[in-house]
């Protein structure tokens, strides 16, 4: 089921300034010598909340 796409901008200074997923993705790309950009995905449950570890495991077994 497709969802919405939201552009995110990492803070200058990366994870040393803000310990977030966005900064981590950009820092990893930069450390690998790649363009400092990343793609993140958050999987939601049927209620629209972040899926739990249990729900993610069930989903992985299904697909």
The first five atom37 places (N, CA, C, CB, O) and aatype in JSON, in Angstrom:
{
  "aatype": [20, 20, 20, 20, 20, 20, 20, 20, 20, 20, 20, 20, 20, 20, 20, 20, 20, 20, 20, 20, 20, 20, 20, 20, 20, 20, 20, 20, 20, 20, 20, 20, 20, 20, 20, 20, 20, 20, 20, 20, 20, 20, 20, 20, 20, 20, 20, 20, 20, 20, 20, 20, 20, 20, 20, 20, 20, 20, 20, 20, 20, 20, 20],
  "atom_mask": [
    [1, 1, 1, 1, 1],
    [1, 1, 1, 1, 1],
    [1, 1, 1, 1, 1],
    [1, 1, 1, 1, 1],
    [1, 1, 1, 1, 1],
    [1, 1, 1, 1, 1],
    [1, 1, 1, 1, 1],
    [1, 1, 1, 1, 1],
    [1, 1, 1, 1, 1],
    [1, 1, 1, 1, 1],
    [1, 1, 1, 1, 1],
    [1, 1, 1, 1, 1],
    [1, 1, 1, 1, 1],
    [1, 1, 1, 1, 1],
    [1, 1, 1, 1, 1],
    [1, 1, 1, 1, 1],
    [1, 1, 1, 1, 1],
    [1, 1, 1, 1, 1],
    [1, 1, 1, 1, 1],
    [1, 1, 1, 1, 1],
    [1, 1, 1, 1, 1],
    [1, 1, 1, 1, 1],
    [1, 1, 1, 1, 1],
    [1, 1, 1, 1, 1],
    [1, 1, 1, 1, 1],
    [1, 1, 1, 1, 1],
    [1, 1, 1, 1, 1],
    [1, 1, 1, 1, 1],
    [1, 1, 1, 1, 1],
    [1, 1, 1, 1, 1],
    [1, 1, 1, 1, 1],
    [1, 1, 1, 1, 1],
    [1, 1, 1, 1, 1],
    [1, 1, 1, 1, 1],
    [1, 1, 1, 1, 1],
    [1, 1, 1, 1, 1],
    [1, 1, 1, 1, 1],
    [1, 1, 1, 1, 1],
    [1, 1, 1, 1, 1],
    [1, 1, 1, 1, 1],
    [1, 1, 1, 1, 1],
    [1, 1, 1, 1, 1],
    [1, 1, 1, 1, 1],
    [1, 1, 1, 1, 1],
    [1, 1, 1, 1, 1],
    [1, 1, 1, 1, 1],
    [1, 1, 1, 1, 1],
    [1, 1, 1, 1, 1],
    [1, 1, 1, 1, 1],
    [1, 1, 1, 1, 1],
    [1, 1, 1, 1, 1],
    [1, 1, 1, 1, 1],
    [1, 1, 1, 1, 1],
    [1, 1, 1, 1, 1],
    [1, 1, 1, 1, 1],
    [1, 1, 1, 1, 1],
    [1, 1, 1, 1, 1],
    [1, 1, 1, 1, 1],
    [1, 1, 1, 1, 1],
    [1, 1, 1, 1, 1],
    [1, 1, 1, 1, 1],
    [1, 1, 1, 1, 1],
    [1, 1, 1, 1, 1]
  ],
  "atom_positions": [
    [[0.84, -1.17, 0.0], [0.0, 0.0, 0.0], [0.88, 1.23, 0.0], [-0.96, 0.0, 1.21], [1.63, 1.46, 0.95]],
    [[0.82, 2.01, -1.03], [1.67, 3.21, -1.1], [1.27, 4.25, -0.06], [1.62, 3.82, -2.5], [0.12, 4.31, 0.37]],
    [[2.23, 5.04, 0.31], [1.98, 6.1, 1.28], [2.42, 7.44, 0.74], [2.68, 5.8, 2.59], [2.47, 7.65, -0.47]],
    [[2.75, 8.32, 1.64], [3.17, 9.67, 1.27], [4.68, 9.76, 1.36], [2.51, 10.73, 2.17], [5.32, 9.02, 2.11]],
    [[5.26, 10.68, 0.6], [6.7, 10.93, 0.64], [6.93, 12.31, 1.24], [7.34, 10.82, -0.78], [6.31, 13.29, 0.83]],
    [[7.83, 12.37, 2.2], [8.16, 13.63, 2.84], [9.66, 13.88, 2.7], [7.73, 13.64, 4.33], [10.45, 13.08, 3.18]],
    [[10.06, 14.98, 2.05], [11.5, 15.28, 1.98], [12.0, 15.71, 3.36], [11.78, 16.39, 0.92], [11.35, 16.49, 4.06]],
    [[13.15, 15.19, 3.74], [13.77, 15.53, 5.02], [15.13, 16.15, 4.75], [13.9, 14.28, 5.93], [15.79, 15.79, 3.77]],
    [[15.55, 17.06, 5.59], [16.86, 17.7, 5.45], [17.66, 17.42, 6.71], [16.71, 19.25, 5.2], [17.21, 17.71, 7.82]],
    [[18.84, 16.85, 6.53], [19.71, 16.55, 7.67], [20.32, 17.83, 8.22], [20.83, 15.55, 7.27], [20.59, 18.78, 7.48]],
    [[20.53, 17.85, 9.51], [21.2, 18.99, 10.15], [22.68, 18.99, 9.79], [21.02, 18.94, 11.69], [23.31, 17.93, 9.7]],
    [[23.23, 20.17, 9.59], [24.68, 20.3, 9.4], [25.36, 19.75, 10.65], [25.1, 21.8, 9.13], [24.92, 20.02, 11.77]],
    [[26.41, 18.99, 10.47], [27.09, 18.37, 11.6], [26.65, 16.94, 11.83], [26.86, 19.18, 12.84], [27.23, 16.23, 12.65]],
    [[25.61, 16.51, 11.11], [25.18, 15.12, 11.15], [24.77, 14.62, 12.52], [26.26, 14.25, 10.63], [24.2, 15.36, 13.32]],
    [[25.09, 13.35, 12.79], [24.66, 12.73, 14.05], [25.36, 13.33, 15.27], [24.93, 11.25, 14.01], [24.9, 13.14, 16.39]],
    [[26.44, 14.06, 15.05], [27.09, 14.73, 16.18], [26.26, 15.92, 16.65], [28.5, 15.18, 15.8], [26.37, 16.35, 17.8]],
    [[25.43, 16.44, 15.77], [24.55, 17.56, 16.12], [23.15, 17.07, 16.49], [24.46, 18.55, 14.97], [22.54, 17.57, 17.44]],
    [[22.65, 16.08, 15.74], [21.32, 15.53, 16.01], [21.36, 14.03, 15.74], [20.21, 16.22, 15.13], [21.66, 13.62, 14.62]],
    [[21.07, 13.23, 16.74], [21.13, 11.76, 16.6], [19.83, 11.25, 15.99], [21.38, 11.09, 17.98], [19.02, 10.6, 16.67]],
    [[19.64, 11.54, 14.7], [18.41, 11.14, 14.02], [18.68, 10.22, 12.85], [17.66, 12.35, 13.56], [19.81, 10.1, 12.38]],
    [[17.61, 9.57, 12.37], [17.73, 8.67, 11.23], [18.17, 9.42, 9.97], [16.4, 7.96, 10.97], [18.98, 8.9, 9.2]],
    [[17.66, 10.61, 9.78], [18.01, 11.4, 8.59], [19.5, 11.69, 8.58], [17.2, 12.72, 8.56], [20.17, 11.49, 7.56]],
    [[20.02, 12.16, 9.69], [21.44, 12.49, 9.78], [22.3, 11.24, 9.63], [21.74, 13.17, 11.11], [23.35, 11.29, 9.0]],
    [[21.86, 10.13, 10.2], [22.62, 8.88, 10.08], [22.71, 8.43, 8.62], [21.98, 7.77, 10.93], [23.78, 8.02, 8.17]],
    [[21.61, 8.51, 7.89], [21.61, 8.1, 6.48], [22.57, 8.95, 5.66], [20.2, 8.19, 5.89], [23.33, 8.42, 4.85]],
    [[22.54, 10.25, 5.88], [23.41, 11.16, 5.13], [24.87, 10.97, 5.54], [22.98, 12.63, 5.35], [25.75, 10.96, 4.69]],
    [[25.12, 10.82, 6.83], [26.5, 10.58, 7.3], [27.07, 9.3, 6.71], [26.53, 10.52, 8.83], [28.23, 9.29, 6.29]],
    [[26.29, 8.23, 6.67], [26.78, 6.96, 6.11], [27.12, 7.1, 4.63], [25.74, 5.86, 6.31], [28.14, 6.59, 4.17]],
    [[26.26, 7.79, 3.89], [26.54, 8.01, 2.46], [27.82, 8.82, 2.3], [25.35, 8.74, 1.78], [28.66, 8.49, 1.46]],
    [[27.97, 9.86, 3.08], [29.17, 10.71, 3.0], [30.42, 9.89, 3.34], [29.04, 11.93, 3.97], [31.44, 10.01, 2.65]],
    [[30.36, 9.07, 4.39], [31.51, 8.25, 4.79], [31.89, 7.24, 3.72], [31.2, 7.52, 6.1], [33.05, 6.85, 3.61]],
    [[30.9, 6.81, 2.92], [31.15, 5.86, 1.84], [31.65, 6.54, 0.57], [29.89, 5.07, 1.54], [31.9, 5.88, -0.43]],
    [[31.78, 7.87, 0.62], [32.26, 8.6, -0.55], [31.17, 8.84, -1.59], [33.4, 7.86, -1.18], [31.47, 9.13, -2.75]],
    [[29.92, 8.72, -1.18], [28.79, 8.9, -2.09], [28.16, 10.27, -1.9], [27.75, 7.79, -1.88], [28.52, 11.01, -0.99]],
    [[27.22, 10.59, -2.76], [26.47, 11.83, -2.6], [25.78, 11.81, -1.24], [25.42, 12.0, -3.75], [25.14, 10.82, -0.88]],
    [[25.91, 12.89, -0.47], [25.32, 12.91, 0.87], [23.8, 13.0, 0.83], [25.89, 14.08, 1.67], [23.21, 14.06, 1.06]],
    [[23.18, 11.88, 0.53], [21.72, 11.78, 0.47], [21.32, 10.38, 0.89], [21.17, 12.11, -0.97], [22.14, 9.46, 0.84]],
    [[20.1, 10.22, 1.3], [19.64, 8.9, 1.71], [18.15, 8.76, 1.47], [19.96, 8.66, 3.17], [17.45, 9.73, 1.19]],
    [[17.68, 7.54, 1.6], [16.25, 7.24, 1.5], [15.85, 6.45, 2.74], [15.91, 6.45, 0.18], [16.49, 5.46, 3.08]],
    [[14.81, 6.88, 3.39], [14.34, 6.24, 4.61], [12.91, 5.76, 4.41], [14.43, 7.21, 5.82], [12.15, 6.32, 3.62]],
    [[12.55, 4.74, 5.14], [11.2, 4.19, 5.06], [10.71, 3.89, 6.47], [11.16, 2.9, 4.17], [11.43, 3.28, 7.27]],
    [[9.51, 4.31, 6.78], [8.91, 3.99, 8.07], [7.64, 3.19, 7.79], [8.6, 5.29, 8.91], [6.75, 3.66, 7.07]],
    [[7.55, 2.02, 8.34], [6.4, 1.15, 8.1], [5.36, 1.38, 9.19], [6.84, -0.35, 8.06], [5.65, 1.34, 10.38]],
    [[4.12, 1.62, 8.74], [3.03, 1.91, 9.66], [2.07, 0.73, 9.76], [2.27, 3.16, 9.21], [1.96, -0.08, 8.84]],
    [[1.4, 0.65, 10.9], [0.38, -0.4, 11.06], [-0.94, 0.09, 10.49], [0.22, -0.79, 12.57], [-1.01, 1.2, 9.94]],
    [[-1.98, -0.7, 10.61], [-3.28, -0.35, 10.04], [-3.88, 0.91, 10.66], [-4.25, -1.5, 10.22], [-4.7, 1.58, 10.03]],
    [[-3.49, 1.24, 11.88], [-4.0, 2.44, 12.56], [-3.2, 3.69, 12.19], [-3.96, 2.24, 14.06], [-3.58, 4.8, 12.57]],
    [[-2.1, 3.51, 11.43], [-1.28, 4.65, 11.04], [-0.16, 4.96, 12.01], [-2.13, 5.85, 10.91], [0.53, 5.97, 11.86]],
    [[0.05, 4.09, 13.0], [1.15, 4.25, 13.95], [2.35, 3.44, 13.46], [0.73, 3.8, 15.38], [2.21, 2.54, 12.63]],
    [[3.53, 3.77, 13.99], [4.71, 2.98, 13.62], [4.5, 1.52, 14.0], [5.97, 3.53, 14.3], [4.06, 1.21, 15.1]],
    [[4.82, 0.63, 13.07], [4.66, -0.8, 13.31], [5.61, -1.25, 14.42], [4.91, -1.61, 12.02], [6.75, -0.79, 14.51]],
    [[5.13, -2.16, 15.25], [5.95, -2.7, 16.33], [6.92, -3.74, 15.77], [5.06, -3.33, 17.44], [6.79, -4.18, 14.62]],
    [[7.88, -4.12, 16.56], [8.84, -5.15, 16.16], [8.11, -6.45, 15.8], [9.87, -5.41, 17.29], [8.46, -7.13, 14.84]],
    [[7.1, -6.78, 16.59], [6.3, -7.99, 16.34], [5.58, -7.88, 14.98], [5.26, -8.2, 17.47], [5.59, -8.83, 14.2]],
    [[4.98, -6.74, 14.71], [4.28, -6.54, 13.43], [5.25, -6.59, 12.26], [3.54, -5.2, 13.44], [4.92, -7.14, 11.2]],
    [[6.44, -6.03, 12.43], [7.44, -6.07, 11.37], [7.9, -7.5, 11.09], [8.65, -5.19, 11.74], [8.1, -7.88, 9.94]],
    [[8.07, -8.28, 12.15], [8.46, -9.68, 11.97], [7.38, -10.44, 11.2], [8.73, -10.36, 13.34], [7.69, -11.2, 10.28]],
    [[6.13, -10.24, 11.58], [5.02, -10.9, 10.87], [4.99, -10.49, 9.4], [3.68, -10.56, 11.54], [4.77, -11.32, 8.52]],
    [[5.21, -9.22, 9.14], [5.21, -8.72, 7.77], [6.36, -9.34, 6.97], [5.33, -7.2, 7.75], [6.18, -9.7, 5.8]],
    [[7.53, -9.47, 7.6], [8.68, -10.04, 6.9], [8.46, -11.52, 6.56], [9.96, -9.89, 7.74], [8.92, -12.0, 5.53]],
    [[7.75, -12.23, 7.43], [7.47, -13.64, 7.17], [6.43, -13.8, 6.07], [6.99, -14.33, 8.45], [6.43, -14.79, 5.33]],
    [[5.54, -12.83, 5.95], [4.49, -12.86, 4.94], [5.07, -12.61, 3.54], [3.41, -11.81, 5.25], [4.64, -13.22, 2.56]],
    [[6.04, -11.71, 3.46], [6.62, -11.36, 2.16], [8.03, -11.89, 2.03], [6.61, -9.85, 1.98], [8.67, -11.68, 1.0]]
  ]
}
